[in-house]
Amino acid sequence: MSGSRGPRGPAALALSGSLLGLAFSASSTFDYIRHLDRQVHDLHCSFVPGLGAQAGADTACRVAMYSPYSALFRESFWGGIPISLFALGAFAFFAAFALYVLLSAQHAPRRAAHFLFVAGLTPLAVSLLMATISAMRLGVFCKTCVGMYISSALLAAGGVWAFLEDRRAARAAAWSSAAPRAPSSAGAAGVGPTVPGAPLGVDGPGGVAAAPAAPPRRVGSLLLLPGWLVALGVCTVTPALLYASALPSYASYMTGCGKLEKPTEPSGALLHVTRPGAVQPATLFVDPLCPTCKAFHQRLVSEGVWEKLDATVVLFPLDSECNWMLDRPVHPGACLLSKAILCSDHRAMDVLEWAYENQETLLEGAKAGAGIANVQAAIRQRWPGLDACMDSKETALRLNRMLRYIVDNKLPVSTPQMFLGTTRLCDEDTDIGMSYAIRQLAPALRTK
């Protein structure tokens, strides 16, 4: 196989993809590790690794990081083990392996190309799976994740190219060894006889030198494949094992965020939502136009927690129209939506989830020229027949009792808040540490 068409080109492509994947996975891991202090930090969400820090609560990269698909063993470790750690180890191995093939060139055994082809497809398979989850479950694609998808594709392309080049070289070598050696034109014409004892492929005086065939590359031992596979496995899991061994204990933080001092409300003003499989009493304080409440509810649903809660829902609109704890509206229109929820009886959660799904539109309408009249029109269109109830004194009184219940329990003016039994789930445990914290506070919610 000639140097121009040898293994260097495929190895260089595989090395480029591996180094790019290493950079993206390192950036993602760095962002994840920063959140181990239980605070919220910016995320580097860019097609250029390490650039584009964003602080938004619902950016694509944050949605991906908070999703149950971003880490493994979430119930055993606070935050779980981020899957970017496994990508980090795998891309590091492939970078080293591709560099070995690149530098060894013709001296690398043919089995190296075979291994790069087969093993190099595994990151692409994982990327295709994660891309499907992003499209079907999350509805967004984070730029850092897309960067890793592209890196996996480049690595796989390098492996496929290496395999095809190896097959081409093998066919060329087989054809060269099978083809008869043609005599030189000089020898055939009698111009110059072949010199006895001359090196093979060299004619006598006046003859034409024939280029010797390149020696075929060695195949290599079959044991190389399982050996490289074991090395890939070790490199892939080692960063995760080191991460797990270095994680601090969070047990002391779980119960230090307060108790619900007065769990009962005598007038029956609170909403009760009980699912058939409910096993854990919980009290939630939410605002229908609070983006963080929406994200928190989505995480409860996606992780299978919501369906197991015997939930008491307390509406806590951060809107000065009805909430006398505020001097200005944080989420204008939240009072109106809270009244619509209270007036919906058995459909209360349907209305709340509708408000979550249409949150951006409702907030934009409330801040537009017509103000909350836009919110009123949206409610009337989707949930007709609630006007009389929403305008009644009884509904206003019930909502006021909910607010009084919040004051009686001395709760901060913020949403969402969740109590498992009477123990408050810390705000710091409502994102990547939620699965671990909830199951520590409520063993009944642990996966059977």
SULLINKA-V333808 format. One line per field, one symbol per residue. phi: phi as a letter, one per 30 degrees, with the letter a starting at -180 (. if undefined). psi: psi as a letter, one per 20 degrees, with the letter a starting at -180 (. if undefined). A space follows every 10 residues. Layout:
phi = ???
psi = ???
This chain:
phi = .dddbdddde dddddddddd dddddddddd dddddddicc bdcdcadcei cidbcddbde ddedddddcd bchddcbdii cddddddedd dddddddddd ddddhddddd dddddddddd dddddddddd ddddddccib bdddddeddd dddddddddd dddddddddd dddddddddd dddddddddi daddddidee jcddeidcdc dddddddddj dddddddddd ddddddceed dddddcdddc edddcccjbd dbdcbddidd cbbcdecdbb dabbcbcdcc eddddddddd ddcidedccc ccccdbddbd dbcddccadd bejddddddd dddchdcedd dddddddced ddddddcded iddddedddd ddbdjceddd dddddddddd ddddddddch dddabdbbcc iccdddedcc cdcddddddd dbeddddd
psi = pqhhkaiggh hgghgghghg hggghggggg gghhiijjrp rqqnnqiopi rlpqiqikqg hhgghiqiii qqlhihqoia opihhhhggg hgghggghhg hghhciipqh hghgghgghi ighhggghgh hgggghghjq oqhhghghgg ghggghgggg ggghhghghg hggghghhpq ppqqhghhij hpqpppiqqp jprapirppp pqqpqqqqgq qhihghghgg gggghgighh ghghhiprpj hiihjjjrqo hnhqohikiq ppopqhkpio pqppoqpijo hhgghgghhg ghjjggijpn popopmpmoi hiojiqiqpg npihgghghh ghjidijghg gghggghkgg gggghhiagi cihhgghggh ghmqjigggh iqhgghgghh hghhhgghjl qqnqqrqppo djpppqhijj dhjggggghg hnhiiqp.
